[in-house]
Amino acid sequence: MKKIQMVDLQGQYQEIKEQVDSSILDVVASAAFVNGPEVHSFQKELEDYLSVKHVIPCANGTDALQIAMMGLGLKPGDEVITADFTFAATVEVIALLQLTPVLVDVDPVNFNIDIAAIEAAITPKTKAIVPVHLFGLCANMDEVMDLAKKHKLFVIEDNAQGIGANFTAKDGSKIKTGVIGDVGTTSFFPSKNLGCYGDGGAIFTNNDDLAHTIRGIVNHGMYVRYHHDVVGVNSRLDSIQATVLRAKLPHLDRYNNTRRDAARKYTAALQASPHLITPTGKCDTTNSVCDTCDCHVFHQYTLRVTNGKRDALVAHLNEKGIPCGVYYPIPLHRQKAYTDTRYNEADFKVTNQLSDEVISLPMHTELDQEQIDFITTTILEFLDN
């Protein structure tokens, strides 16, 4: 059996090696390293893939979130509601812009932002909601958008883990995540489902005026060289990263289907254990249309270990040469940087429980049956002892 990787980027590279190598050499030969033809071509190809009017590439996913909020004109003191159970980048940019982060609990089944908790947190100062498509599973965007419309709020989709997922609405229609709200963002960090070989990100919108504003922000506020019309930043996707992404984008749906297949195999082997809760594949557990939907792209395959032995299982898997991850061991509301007297532990029961129970297994396009069998057998043997 080949060595098990948490993410096997080397194996994935071998399949597209010839195209990637030649494209990178072409960029080097052209010396068009910043904002070159490869970036513009990737932008257009991603717009076509997502069926969105505007893709604005940038330097990374965190920048994408910050720039999206800047583009919407949010002001210091404006409240922005997001999930407590996610990576810090989501709340980090809210704080950096001197906005007020409002963290709320998540759903115990799909781990995404709890709709009732959003509504309970809305105040006259609330200006935006940031749903995170956590671990690759769509948030319940029907309900998020209904709330936003009712209260006249912006919706900023954090799609860093969910690119390629299809949200299935209650009417049965499908739309890619990241293009449902007012603006969406993503990361092309190497381990993402669509990852480059460094840092990269992008912002999506169907709003022409917002796209224009954002295009200025990513380039020092310039539309014409040395004319700074808006306050901006320096955040651009470089041409070498764009050419890697161009090579991978035509394979993205296949990559995601391969992940779904691996997830089904994990679940088939593990779901009978009384000590485990396997992940749902449904973005809306109340929506029967979603029973067979493709709204999960399994950026992570994340289990709940319910017998109190999560940390012991992590140690055991590491001893057996099986990498795993705990995302996220400390909720955001308990992080030193984001503690706030407004928060009550009773409001974060699900997040606190998930932080004690979740474990993510190896998940990538190169997983094979032998590896999955070894991983699942090792888990079950440990939990049954």
C-alpha positions as CSV (number, residue, x, y, z in Angstrom):
1,M,0.0,0.0,0.0
2,K,1.3,3.4,-0.9
3,K,1.8,6.0,1.9
4,I,-1.4,7.7,3.0
5,Q,-1.4,11.4,2.6
6,M,-3.9,13.9,4.1
7,V,-3.8,15.6,0.7
8,D,-1.9,14.0,-2.2
9,L,-0.9,17.0,-4.4
10,Q,2.1,15.1,-5.9
11,G,-0.1,12.3,-7.2
12,Q,-2.6,14.8,-8.7
13,Y,0.3,16.7,-10.3
14,Q,1.6,13.6,-12.2
15,E,-1.6,13.4,-14.2
16,I,-1.3,17.0,-15.5
17,K,2.4,17.3,-15.3
18,E,3.1,17.8,-19.0
19,Q,0.6,20.6,-19.4
20,V,1.5,22.3,-16.1
21,D,5.3,22.2,-16.8
22,S,5.0,23.6,-20.3
23,S,2.5,26.3,-19.3
24,I,4.8,27.5,-16.5
25,L,7.7,27.6,-18.8
26,D,5.7,29.7,-21.3
27,V,4.9,32.2,-18.6
28,V,8.6,32.4,-17.6
29,A,9.5,32.9,-21.3
30,S,6.9,35.6,-21.7
31,A,7.9,37.4,-18.5
32,A,4.2,38.4,-18.1
33,F,4.3,37.4,-14.4
34,V,1.6,39.8,-13.0
35,N,-1.8,40.3,-14.6
36,G,-0.7,38.5,-17.8
37,P,-2.8,36.7,-20.4
38,E,-3.0,33.5,-18.3
39,V,-4.8,35.4,-15.6
40,H,-7.3,36.9,-18.0
41,S,-7.9,33.5,-19.6
42,F,-8.4,31.8,-16.3
43,Q,-10.8,34.6,-15.2
44,K,-13.0,34.0,-18.3
45,E,-12.9,30.2,-18.0
46,L,-14.0,30.4,-14.3
47,E,-16.8,32.8,-15.2
48,D,-18.0,30.3,-17.8
49,Y,-17.7,27.4,-15.3
50,L,-19.6,29.2,-12.6
51,S,-22.1,30.9,-14.9
52,V,-21.3,34.3,-13.3
53,K,-20.8,37.6,-14.9
54,H,-17.7,38.7,-13.0
55,V,-14.7,36.8,-11.6
56,I,-12.0,39.1,-10.1
57,P,-8.8,37.1,-9.2
58,C,-6.8,38.2,-6.2
59,A,-3.8,37.1,-4.1
60,N,-5.6,34.7,-1.6
61,G,-8.9,33.8,-0.1
62,T,-8.5,36.0,3.0
63,D,-7.9,39.0,0.7
64,A,-11.0,38.0,-1.3
65,L,-13.2,38.2,1.8
66,Q,-11.7,41.6,2.9
67,I,-12.0,43.1,-0.6
68,A,-15.6,41.9,-0.9
69,M,-16.5,43.7,2.3
70,M,-14.6,46.8,1.2
71,G,-16.5,46.7,-2.1
72,L,-19.8,46.6,-0.4
73,G,-19.0,49.8,1.5
74,L,-19.4,48.4,5.0
75,K,-18.4,50.9,7.7
76,P,-16.7,50.6,11.1
77,G,-19.3,49.4,13.6
78,D,-21.5,47.6,11.1
79,E,-22.4,44.2,12.4
80,V,-21.6,41.1,10.2
81,I,-23.0,37.7,11.2
82,T,-21.0,34.6,10.5
83,A,-20.5,31.1,11.9
84,D,-18.6,30.4,15.1
85,F,-17.4,27.0,13.7
86,T,-15.0,27.9,10.8
87,F,-11.5,29.0,10.1
88,A,-10.4,32.3,11.6
89,A,-10.0,34.1,8.2
90,T,-13.8,34.6,8.0
91,V,-13.9,36.7,11.2
92,E,-10.4,38.1,10.9
93,V,-11.2,40.3,8.0
94,I,-14.4,41.6,9.8
95,A,-12.2,42.7,12.7
96,L,-9.5,44.1,10.4
97,L,-12.0,46.4,8.8
98,Q,-13.2,47.6,12.2
99,L,-16.6,46.0,11.6
100,T,-18.3,44.1,14.4
101,P,-18.2,40.3,14.1
102,V,-21.3,38.6,15.4
103,L,-20.6,34.8,15.8
104,V,-23.5,32.4,15.9
105,D,-23.9,28.6,16.4
106,V,-24.1,26.0,13.6
107,D,-26.4,23.2,12.7
108,P,-25.4,19.8,14.4
109,V,-26.1,17.8,11.2
110,N,-24.5,19.8,8.4
111,F,-22.1,22.0,10.5
112,N,-23.1,25.1,8.6
113,I,-24.5,28.3,10.0
114,D,-27.8,27.9,11.9
115,I,-30.6,29.8,10.3
116,A,-32.5,30.4,13.5
117,A,-29.4,31.7,15.2
118,I,-28.8,34.2,12.4
119,E,-32.3,35.6,12.7
120,A,-32.0,35.9,16.5
121,A,-28.7,37.8,16.1
122,I,-30.0,40.5,13.7
123,T,-30.1,44.0,15.1
124,P,-30.5,47.5,13.5
125,K,-26.7,47.5,13.1
126,T,-26.6,44.3,11.1
127,K,-25.4,44.9,7.5
128,A,-24.3,41.5,6.2
129,I,-24.3,37.7,6.6
130,V,-21.3,35.5,5.8
131,P,-22.4,31.9,5.3
132,V,-19.5,29.5,5.0
133,H,-19.8,26.4,2.8
134,L,-17.9,24.4,5.4
135,F,-16.0,21.3,4.5
136,G,-17.4,21.6,1.0
137,L,-21.1,21.4,1.9
138,C,-23.4,24.2,0.8
139,A,-25.0,26.3,3.5
140,N,-28.8,26.5,3.3
141,M,-28.8,29.4,0.9
142,D,-32.6,29.5,0.3
143,E,-33.1,30.4,4.0
144,V,-30.1,32.7,4.1
145,M,-31.2,34.7,1.1
146,D,-34.8,34.9,2.4
147,L,-33.5,36.3,5.7
148,A,-31.3,38.8,3.9
149,K,-34.1,40.0,1.7
150,K,-36.4,40.3,4.7
151,H,-33.9,42.4,6.6
152,K,-32.2,44.1,3.6
153,L,-28.8,42.6,4.3
154,F,-25.8,41.8,2.1
155,V,-24.8,38.1,1.7
156,I,-21.1,37.4,1.2
157,E,-20.5,33.7,0.5
158,D,-17.3,32.2,1.9
159,N,-16.8,29.5,-0.7
160,A,-13.1,28.7,0.1
161,Q,-14.0,25.1,0.8
162,G,-16.9,24.6,-1.6
163,I,-15.9,25.5,-5.1
164,G,-17.7,23.3,-7.7
165,A,-20.6,22.4,-5.4
166,N,-24.1,22.8,-6.7
167,F,-26.7,24.3,-4.5
168,T,-30.1,22.6,-5.1
169,A,-32.9,25.1,-4.3
170,K,-36.3,24.0,-3.0
171,D,-37.7,24.4,-6.5
172,G,-35.1,21.9,-7.8
173,S,-33.0,24.4,-9.7
174,K,-29.2,24.3,-9.3
175,I,-26.7,27.0,-9.0
176,K,-23.0,26.9,-8.2
177,T,-22.0,28.0,-4.7
178,G,-20.3,31.4,-4.5
179,V,-22.6,33.1,-7.0
180,I,-25.9,33.0,-5.0
181,G,-25.3,36.0,-2.7
182,D,-24.4,39.5,-3.5
183,V,-20.7,38.5,-3.7
184,G,-18.8,35.3,-3.2
185,T,-15.2,34.5,-2.4
186,T,-12.8,31.6,-2.7
187,S,-9.3,30.4,-2.0
188,F,-7.0,28.6,-4.3
189,F,-4.6,27.4,-1.5
190,P,-2.9,24.2,-2.7
191,S,-5.0,21.8,-0.6
192,K,-8.3,23.2,-1.9
193,N,-10.4,21.2,-4.4
194,L,-9.2,23.7,-7.0
195,G,-5.8,24.7,-5.7
196,C,-2.8,26.4,-7.2
197,Y,0.9,25.9,-6.3
198,G,1.1,28.9,-4.0
199,D,-1.5,31.3,-2.8
200,G,-4.5,32.6,-4.8
201,G,-8.1,33.6,-4.5
202,A,-11.0,35.1,-6.4
203,I,-14.2,37.2,-5.9
204,F,-17.4,36.5,-7.8
205,T,-20.4,38.7,-8.4
206,N,-23.2,39.3,-11.0
207,N,-23.4,43.0,-9.9
208,D,-21.7,45.2,-12.6
209,D,-21.1,48.2,-10.3
210,L,-19.7,46.1,-7.4
211,A,-17.4,44.3,-9.9
212,H,-16.1,47.6,-11.1
213,T,-15.4,48.8,-7.5
214,I,-13.7,45.5,-6.6
215,R,-11.5,45.6,-9.7
216,G,-10.2,49.0,-8.5
217,I,-9.7,47.8,-4.9
218,V,-7.5,44.8,-5.9
219,N,-5.1,47.1,-7.8
220,H,-4.3,50.0,-5.4
221,G,-7.7,51.7,-6.2
222,M,-6.6,52.3,-9.8
223,Y,-8.6,52.0,-13.0
224,V,-6.1,54.2,-14.8
225,R,-2.4,54.0,-13.9
226,Y,-1.5,56.5,-11.1
227,H,-5.2,57.6,-10.7
228,H,-6.4,56.3,-7.4
229,D,-10.1,56.5,-7.3
230,V,-10.9,54.3,-4.3
231,V,-8.9,53.1,-1.3
232,G,-7.4,49.9,-2.5
233,V,-4.9,47.1,-1.7
234,N,-2.3,45.2,-3.6
235,S,-3.9,41.8,-4.2
236,R,-3.3,40.1,-7.6
237,L,-3.2,36.5,-8.8
238,D,0.1,35.9,-10.5
239,S,0.4,34.3,-13.9
240,I,2.1,31.1,-12.8
241,Q,-0.7,30.3,-10.4
242,A,-3.3,31.2,-13.0
243,T,-1.7,28.7,-15.5
244,V,-1.8,25.9,-12.9
245,L,-5.5,26.7,-12.2
246,R,-6.3,26.7,-15.9
247,A,-4.8,23.2,-16.1
248,K,-6.9,22.0,-13.2
249,L,-10.2,23.7,-13.9
250,P,-11.4,21.3,-16.7
251,H,-10.9,18.4,-14.2
252,L,-12.7,20.0,-11.2
253,D,-16.0,18.2,-11.6
254,R,-14.2,14.9,-11.9
255,Y,-12.0,15.7,-8.9
256,N,-15.1,16.5,-6.9
257,N,-16.9,13.3,-8.1
258,T,-13.8,11.3,-7.0
259,R,-14.0,12.9,-3.6
260,R,-17.7,12.0,-3.4
261,D,-17.0,8.4,-4.3
262,A,-14.3,8.2,-1.6
263,A,-16.8,9.7,0.9
264,R,-19.4,7.2,0.0
265,K,-16.9,4.4,0.7
266,Y,-15.9,5.9,4.0
267,T,-19.6,6.2,5.0
268,A,-20.4,2.6,3.9
269,A,-17.7,1.3,6.2
270,L,-18.2,3.6,9.2
271,Q,-21.9,4.4,9.5
272,A,-22.9,1.4,11.5
273,S,-20.5,2.2,14.3
274,P,-22.4,3.4,17.4
275,H,-19.5,5.7,18.3
276,L,-19.4,7.7,15.0
277,I,-21.7,10.1,13.2
278,T,-20.8,10.2,9.5
279,P,-21.2,13.5,7.5
280,T,-24.4,14.3,5.7
281,G,-24.4,14.9,2.0
282,K,-27.4,17.3,2.2
283,C,-27.2,21.0,2.4
284,D,-30.8,21.2,3.7
285,T,-31.9,18.3,5.8
286,T,-35.6,19.3,5.5
287,N,-35.5,19.5,1.7
288,S,-36.4,16.2,0.0
289,V,-35.1,17.6,-3.3
290,C,-31.7,17.5,-1.8
291,D,-31.7,13.7,-1.1
292,T,-29.5,12.9,-4.1
293,C,-28.0,16.4,-4.8
294,D,-24.4,17.2,-5.5
295,C,-24.1,20.0,-2.9
296,H,-21.1,18.4,-1.1
297,V,-17.7,18.4,-2.7
298,F,-16.0,16.9,0.4
299,H,-13.1,19.3,0.8
300,Q,-13.0,17.4,4.1
301,Y,-14.6,14.2,5.2
302,T,-15.4,15.0,8.8
303,L,-16.8,12.6,11.4
304,R,-18.1,13.1,14.9
305,V,-16.6,10.7,17.5
306,T,-19.3,10.5,20.2
307,N,-17.7,8.3,22.9
308,G,-15.2,10.9,24.2
309,K,-12.2,9.2,22.5
310,R,-11.6,11.6,19.7
311,D,-8.2,12.7,20.8
312,A,-7.2,9.1,21.6
313,L,-8.3,8.1,18.1
314,V,-6.2,10.9,16.6
315,A,-3.1,9.6,18.4
316,H,-3.8,6.1,17.4
317,L,-4.2,7.0,13.7
318,N,-1.0,8.9,13.8
319,E,0.8,5.9,15.3
320,K,-0.5,3.8,12.4
321,G,0.8,6.2,9.8
322,I,-2.7,7.6,9.0
323,P,-2.8,11.4,9.0
324,C,-6.0,13.2,10.2
325,G,-7.1,16.7,11.2
326,V,-9.2,18.4,13.8
327,Y,-11.0,21.3,12.3
328,Y,-11.5,23.3,14.5
329,P,-10.4,22.5,18.1
330,I,-11.1,25.9,19.6
331,P,-14.3,27.8,18.6
332,L,-13.8,31.4,17.4
333,H,-15.7,32.8,20.3
334,R,-13.1,31.3,22.7
335,Q,-10.1,32.6,20.7
336,K,-8.1,35.3,22.5
337,A,-8.4,37.7,19.5
338,Y,-12.2,37.4,19.3
339,T,-13.5,37.0,22.8
340,D,-16.3,39.4,23.6
341,T,-18.5,39.9,26.6
342,R,-21.6,39.7,24.3
343,Y,-21.1,36.0,23.9
344,N,-22.8,33.5,26.1
345,E,-21.5,29.9,26.1
346,A,-25.1,28.6,26.2
347,D,-25.5,30.1,22.6
348,F,-22.7,27.9,21.2
349,K,-23.7,24.4,22.4
350,V,-23.3,22.8,19.0
351,T,-20.0,24.5,18.1
352,N,-18.5,23.6,21.5
353,Q,-19.6,19.9,21.1
354,L,-18.2,19.7,17.5
355,S,-14.9,21.1,18.6
356,D,-14.6,18.2,21.1
357,E,-15.9,15.5,18.6
358,V,-14.8,16.2,15.0
359,I,-12.1,14.5,13.1
360,S,-11.3,14.8,9.4
361,L,-9.9,11.8,7.5
362,P,-7.6,11.9,4.5
363,M,-9.5,13.2,1.5
364,H,-8.2,13.8,-2.0
365,T,-8.5,12.6,-5.6
366,E,-5.8,9.9,-5.3
367,L,-7.3,7.8,-2.5
368,D,-7.7,4.2,-3.4
369,Q,-9.8,1.3,-2.0
370,E,-6.8,-0.3,-0.2
371,Q,-6.1,2.9,1.7
372,I,-9.8,3.5,2.6
373,D,-10.1,-0.1,3.8
374,F,-7.0,0.3,6.0
375,I,-8.1,3.6,7.4
376,T,-11.7,2.5,8.2
377,T,-10.6,-0.9,9.7
378,T,-8.1,0.9,11.9
379,I,-10.7,3.3,13.2
380,L,-13.3,0.5,13.8
381,E,-10.8,-1.8,15.6
382,F,-9.8,1.1,17.9
383,L,-13.3,2.1,18.8
384,D,-14.5,-1.4,19.4
385,N,-11.8,-2.1,22.0
